Amino acid sequence: MVSRGLEGVVANSTRLSDVLGDKGQLIYCGYDINELVGKVSYKEVVYLLWHRKLPNRKELDAFLHELRSQRELPGPVIDFLKSAPPDAGAMDVMRTAISMLGLYDSDNGKEATPEINRRRATSITAKIGVIAAYFHRARNGKSLPPVRDDLTEAEHFLYLMCGEPQSKEASDTLDVAFILHADHGMNASTFSARVTISTLSDFYSAITAAIGTLKGPLHGGANEGVIHMLEEIGSEENVDAYVEKQLAEKKKIMGIGHRVYKTLDPRAPHLRAMAVKLSEKLGEPKWIRMSERIAELMKEKKNLNANVDFYSATVYYSLGIPTDLFTPIFAIARCSGWCAQVLEQLEDNRLYRPLSEYVGEPVGKKVVPIDERP
Ligand SMILES: CC(C)(COP(=O)(O)OP(=O)(O)OC[C@H]1O[C@@H](n2cnc3c(N)ncnc32)[C@H](O)[C@@H]1OP(=O)(O)O)[C@@H](O)C(=O)NCCC(=O)NCCS
């Protein structure tokens, strides 16, 4: 029997994250995300996913030293970011730049040992935010600030994007968003990364494949779609008619619904709370009121809940992040999960090679010579 979209298929075992769709729970290495948010920072979550334990202070210091000392991009990658068409998609540029990093890896030509792959994971995770921020500045004709090793991933991204460090509130908010996006079971981009590395291809190819997969509007691209939708709706009084029309035309409402969560996406309430706080502060409560009404209508009409992308869009918008960097931000955070999953895949690798049900014409057709074909 075919399971369309591999729904319900368990493709591998993992110790990293568990998505409990009926309970609306997301677990990282034994910790419910509700336990982690507010108690640990994103860097500790990266360590947790890569080592399956939270670090003590000494372990964290050593880890941060390693991670932050790898932020500098190779010159040719910087040249590429400066020369990429300013109107190129930010995810396309990120995908290409990560792929390019593979060309300048100092261990190229050596057998990819677990140590080399771990170093690659660190290097990519350290650089992915720099890539997104540098491209954004370059396309706007702005200078590229030097990388720093004294800032967290969230602080560093905002510093590079804006050219100067941003408020603690902004970086703390982004740090929580990073935690919530870090890993998520066998989601489509993680699956892509695992499939790619399972052929014993290289680490960079796996992450490049994951970025390409995340980009789609049914996956990470939905957060950008949410803002476009809110802009299209324009004001609160148009919400009901918009939802009605979309549903009548069998079109999707971005940021709503989930393949696994059949109840609340546990990441959504955290993002909602941050979105409410930020939009009040910015004096733009309209966005959040429109979002609330959409969520209410979708629950009422289709029994569907808001997912991670629904409120993260308003959070990023309120932080002054340009819409086309929303999905790259998702990628920056998810990169830690992709790397953890690729490393785990390699610990006990087996090639992914499912089957397909053939529904074409029955065998037995004879070849007609080319000049006699209709
Ligand atoms: C996430 C998503 C791809 C999951 O899809 P799926 O498991 O394949 O579920 P389906 O697309 O088959 O949807 C099942 C039913 O719910 C409806 N539905 C699901 N999500 C919907 C949405 N966002 N808006 C309107 N209807 C939706 C479908 O139309 C379908 O209805 P039907 O049974 O009357 O035909 C889907 O909910 C979606 O496209 N959401 C919008 C994009 C998004 O936010 N993606 C980010 C996910 S984190």
The ligand as a MOL file (V3000), in Angstrom:
LIG
                    3D

  0  0  0     0  0            999 V3000
M  V30 BEGIN CTAB
M  V30 COUNTS 48 50 0 0 0
M  V30 BEGIN ATOM
M  V30 1 C 1.4490 21.5810 6.7290 0
M  V30 2 C 0.6190 20.9270 5.6500 0
M  V30 3 C 1.4470 20.8290 4.3700 0
M  V30 4 C 0.2430 19.5110 6.1240 0
M  V30 5 O -0.3920 18.9470 5.0740 0
M  V30 6 P -0.9630 17.4700 4.9880 0
M  V30 7 O -0.6740 16.6790 6.1920 0
M  V30 8 O -0.4910 16.9420 3.6810 0
M  V30 9 O -2.5020 17.7440 5.0120 0
M  V30 10 P -3.3920 18.0710 3.7580 0
M  V30 11 O -2.7880 19.1570 2.9470 0
M  V30 12 O -3.6960 16.7890 3.0860 0
M  V30 13 O -4.6880 18.6480 4.4820 0
M  V30 14 C -5.7270 17.8790 5.0650 0
M  V30 15 C -7.0260 18.6880 4.9950 0
M  V30 16 O -6.8580 19.9140 5.7200 0
M  V30 17 C -6.9400 21.0230 4.8370 0
M  V30 18 N -5.8680 21.9350 5.1840 0
M  V30 19 C -4.6750 21.6170 5.7250 0
M  V30 20 N -3.9580 22.7220 5.9260 0
M  V30 21 C -4.7060 23.7370 5.5030 0
M  V30 22 C -4.4940 25.1090 5.4440 0
M  V30 23 N -3.3580 25.6500 5.8720 0
M  V30 24 N -5.4640 25.8860 4.9390 0
M  V30 25 C -6.6160 25.3580 4.5030 0
M  V30 26 N -6.8880 24.0560 4.5330 0
M  V30 27 C -5.9370 23.2490 5.0370 0
M  V30 28 C -6.7190 20.4600 3.4370 0
M  V30 29 O -7.2760 21.2580 2.4550 0
M  V30 30 C -7.3830 19.1330 3.5870 0
M  V30 31 O -8.7790 19.3480 3.5920 0
M  V30 32 P -9.7790 18.3210 2.8910 0
M  V30 33 O -9.6030 17.0330 3.6770 0
M  V30 34 O -11.1120 18.9710 3.0660 0
M  V30 35 O -9.3210 18.2030 1.4710 0
M  V30 36 C -0.6810 21.7310 5.3870 0
M  V30 37 O -1.4030 21.8540 6.5900 0
M  V30 38 C -0.3890 23.0830 4.7800 0
M  V30 39 O -0.2270 23.1850 3.5700 0
M  V30 40 N -0.3320 24.1620 5.6170 0
M  V30 41 C -0.0010 25.4720 5.1130 0
M  V30 42 C 1.4940 25.6130 4.9280 0
M  V30 43 C 2.2210 25.6760 6.2410 0
M  V30 44 O 1.8480 26.4180 7.1410 0
M  V30 45 N 3.3090 24.9260 6.3280 0
M  V30 46 C 4.1780 24.9270 7.4970 0
M  V30 47 C 4.0820 23.6350 8.2290 0
M  V30 48 S 4.9760 23.7270 9.7550 0
M  V30 END ATOM
M  V30 BEGIN BOND
M  V30 1 1 1 2
M  V30 2 1 2 3
M  V30 3 1 2 4
M  V30 4 1 2 36
M  V30 5 1 4 5
M  V30 6 1 5 6
M  V30 7 2 6 7
M  V30 8 1 6 8
M  V30 9 1 6 9
M  V30 10 1 9 10
M  V30 11 2 10 11
M  V30 12 1 10 12
M  V30 13 1 10 13
M  V30 14 1 13 14
M  V30 15 1 14 15
M  V30 16 1 15 16
M  V30 17 1 15 30
M  V30 18 1 16 17
M  V30 19 1 17 18
M  V30 20 1 17 28
M  V30 21 1 18 19
M  V30 22 1 18 27
M  V30 23 2 19 20
M  V30 24 1 20 21
M  V30 25 1 21 22
M  V30 26 2 21 27
M  V30 27 1 22 23
M  V30 28 2 22 24
M  V30 29 1 24 25
M  V30 30 2 25 26
M  V30 31 1 26 27
M  V30 32 1 28 29
M  V30 33 1 28 30
M  V30 34 1 30 31
M  V30 35 1 31 32
M  V30 36 2 32 33
M  V30 37 1 32 34
M  V30 38 1 32 35
M  V30 39 1 36 37
M  V30 40 1 36 38
M  V30 41 2 38 39
M  V30 42 1 38 40
M  V30 43 1 40 41
M  V30 44 1 41 42
M  V30 45 1 42 43
M  V30 46 2 43 44
M  V30 47 1 43 45
M  V30 48 1 45 46
M  V30 49 1 46 47
M  V30 50 1 47 48
M  V30 END BOND
M  V30 END CTAB
M  END
